[in-house]
């Protein structure tokens, strides 16, 4: 997974909250391509991941 984050173009982080499922949909895009997608229950986990790959 880390090789996807070592790109020259900046990564775009997208977070969408679902009231229905009580979860966050977290996506990282690079050059309009999804390079990471996962669902989280809290923002703390997402923030840790963003700081790691920012």
C-alpha positions as CSV (number, residue, x, y, z in Angstrom):
1,X,0.0,0.0,0.0
2,X,2.8,2.5,0.8
3,X,4.0,2.5,-2.8
4,X,0.7,4.1,-3.9
5,X,1.4,7.0,-1.6
6,X,4.9,7.8,-2.9
7,X,3.7,9.7,-6.0
8,X,4.7,13.1,-7.3
9,X,1.1,14.4,-7.5
10,X,-0.6,15.5,-4.3
11,X,-3.1,13.2,-2.7
12,X,-6.7,14.3,-2.2
13,X,-8.5,13.1,0.9
14,X,-12.3,12.7,0.8
15,X,-14.4,11.9,3.8
16,X,-18.2,11.3,3.7
17,X,-20.3,10.4,6.7
18,X,-23.2,8.0,6.4
19,X,-26.0,8.6,8.9
20,X,-27.6,5.3,7.9
21,X,-24.5,3.2,8.7
22,X,-22.9,5.6,11.3
23,X,-19.6,5.3,9.5
24,X,-17.2,7.4,7.6
25,X,-16.3,6.6,4.0
26,X,-12.7,7.5,3.5
27,X,-11.1,7.7,0.1
28,X,-7.6,8.9,-1.1
29,X,-7.4,10.0,-4.7
30,X,-4.4,10.7,-6.8
31,X,-4.7,12.0,-10.4
32,X,-8.5,11.3,-10.1
33,X,-7.8,7.6,-9.4
34,X,-8.8,5.9,-6.2
35,X,-5.7,4.6,-4.5
36,X,-7.2,3.8,-1.1
37,X,-10.8,3.3,0.1
38,X,-12.0,2.1,3.5
39,X,-14.8,2.6,6.1
40,X,-14.1,3.9,9.6
41,X,-16.3,4.3,12.7
42,X,-14.4,7.3,14.1
43,X,-12.4,10.3,12.8
44,X,-9.3,9.6,15.0
45,X,-8.4,6.6,12.8
46,X,-8.8,8.6,9.7
47,X,-6.6,11.5,11.0
48,X,-3.9,9.1,11.9
49,X,-3.8,7.7,8.4
50,X,-3.9,11.2,6.8
51,X,-0.9,12.3,9.0
52,X,1.0,9.2,8.0
53,X,0.6,9.7,4.2
54,X,0.2,13.5,4.0
